Amino acid sequence: MSKNILIIVTSHDLIDADHKTGIWFEEFAVPYTLFLDEGYSVTVVSPEGGDAPVDAGSMLDYQATDENERAVAALKNLPALSDAYQAEQFDAVFFPGGHGTMYDLPDNPYVQRIIEDAMQTNKPLAAVCHGPACLVNVKNKDGSSLVRGRNVTAFTNSEEQAVQLDTLMPFLLEERFRACGANFISAENWADNCIVDGNLVTGQNPQSSASAANAVIALLKDT
């Protein structure tokens, strides 16, 4: 039976007047392609809908393969995330990164509801690089942080400093996760690092995109 995957990407395209942002293309294109290769049905949405912004820095080495061109097309004319999208409609939820996610995912009520529902029903929930920003404000029923006591990773303080954007972010992911009581597991800068804690999958950086997607695929094959 084919699986249905929901991918939620950012709509946010600006850090400040000097820094444009959006999705980091690899973090969308690689999982998107792997899911389609498995024969899964993939629905892509964003908070605001329309054409999703792609960080120009992620396209510097772009190759116009059939897979990449298909992924580019999949980011056009997106529906807006709303109550129409419920976790129960999908077998897994995936959040690609890009710095834009730091702005429009943490406080989005639809994002929070989908995450809460996915976690309560034990469906694979994955986020890579800055995508885990979607988790930082989600609470358990007792009011504690969703990630408290969980093993997670995300773009590290060291990596943020390396790209010289640490002082421009609204918060630092590693710092926030540690403050939430998560067991933050980091690897060296740009190392492939994917952490699986039950149904929660997190990847550290763009290099972890395939590993995060493959972890979701493995979880789905176990169900």
N, C-alpha and C positions, 0 to 999 in steps of 0.2 A: 504494500500500500504506500502510495506517495505521501511524503511528509510536507507540511506547510510551514514555511519559515517567514517570520516577520523581521525585516531589517529596518531599524529606525536610524536615520541619519540627521545631521544637524542642518538647520536653516541659516545659521549665523555666519556672516561673511566678513566681519571686521573686528580686529582687536583694538586698534586705534587708527588715527588718520594715516599713520605710516605703515601699518601692518594689516594686510588683508588675510583672511583665513577661510576656513570651510572644512570640508571632508579631506582627510588624507587618503588619496585615491586608492593606494594599495590595500588599505584596511577595509575598503568596501569591495574592490574588484576581486581580490583573491578569494575571500569567503563566498561572495556572490557566485563566482565561477565554480568553486568546489561544490556548493549546494546544488547548482544546476546540473553539474556533472553526475551527481548522485540521483538525478531525476526528481529532485524536490521542486515544489512550487514555491516561488519566492515573491513576497509582497514587500515593496519598498515604500516607506512613507517618511515624512519629515514634519516637524512641528507646524510649519507654515504652509507646506505644500509648494507647488511650482517647481522651477528648476533648482536643484540643490547646488550650492556653491562648492567648488572644488579648490582646495589650496593649490595655487600655482606652483609652489615648491615641490609638490608631489607629482607634478607632471613634467619635470625637467628631463627625465629619461624615458618619457612615454614612448611606447612602441605600439603602433596601430595594428595590433593583432586582432583577430576576430573576437577573441574573448574580451579584450580591453574595449574595443568599439561597442560591443554589446553592453558592457558595464557602463560606459559613458552614456549610452542611450537610455539605460535604466534609471539614470538620475534626472531625467527630464520629465516635466509635467507631473510631478508627484502629487498624490492626494495628501491632504493635511491630516495629521494625527488627530483623532477625535474619539468620542465615545463609540464611534462605529467600529473601532478596532479593540477587540477584547482578547486577552491571552487565551481564552478557551477556544478561539477559532484557529489557533496555531499550535504547532508541536514544539516550537522553539522560538526564542527571540534573540536577536543579535544587534549589538550597538557598535558600529565602526567608530573610529576616533577622528582626530583632527581637532585643532584648538577651538573650533566653533562650538564643540559639544560642552565646553566649560561654561558657556553662557546660556544656552537654551535648553539643556537637559536637566540640570539639578533640581530646578523648581517647577518643572512642567507637571501638572497634575495628572495628565494622561500617561506620561512616562511612569510616574510613581505608581499609578493604579495597575498598569500592565506588569510592572516588576513585582508588585505585591501579589498579584494573582498568579503569576508564573511560579514564584517561589512557594506559594501555598499549595499549588498543584504539582510541584516537583517537576516542572518542565525545564529543559535546558535553557539557561539564561546566560548569554555571553556578551562580553564587552572587551574591546582591545584598545590599548594606548590611552588616549584621553576619553574614550567611550565610557570607561568606568565612572566618569563624573555623574552618570545617570544614577549611581547607587548612593551617593554621599548623603542625601537627605531622606532616604527611604527608611521607614521605621517598622519594627515588629509590632504586633498587637499590644505588647506591654510597654510600648514607647521607646524601647531601646533601639539603637541603630541596627539596621538589617545586617551590616557587616561585622558587628561586634563578635569577636571570637572566631571569625571566619578567616581562612587563608585567601588572600587576594594579592593581586599585583596591578600595576598601572604604570604610566609614564613616570619615571622617578624624578626626584629633586635634581639629581646629578644630570639626567638627560635634559631637563628643562633649562638648567644652567648652561649646558653645552650648546643649546640652540639660542641662548641669550634672550629667552622670553620669560624667565622666572619672575622678573620684577613687574611684568605686564599682566600676569594672570590674576584673576580674581581670587584664586587660592591655588595651592600646590596639592596635587592629588596624593602624593605619598604622605605629606604632612597631615592632610585631612583624614585619610584612612587610619593613620596611627591614632589621631585624636578620637576617632570613632570607636577605637578599641579593636580594630582589625589586626590580624597577624599579617603584616605587609611583607611579602617575600620578593626581594629584588635580585636581579642579576647584574652583571656588568653592563655598561651602556651599550645599547644596540644588540645585545644578546637575545636570542630567541628564548623567551621565558613565558610559559603558559602554566597557569595554576588552576587545578580543578578541585573544587571543594563541593562534593555532592553534585547538585545540578548547576552550581555557579561556576562559570568559566571566565577567567580574566587573563588577558595578554598584556605584556609590558609595553610593547612598542610596535612599530610597523613590521619589524622582523618576526613578530609573533602572530601575525595575522593568519597564516595557514595553520599553525598549530592550534589556535583557538577554534577555527572553523572545523578542523579535523576532530577536535575534542567534542564538539557539538555532535558531529556525525556519529562518533563512537557512542555517545550517550543515547542517541536516537536508535541506534542499532541494538542497544541493550534493552529497549522498551518493547 
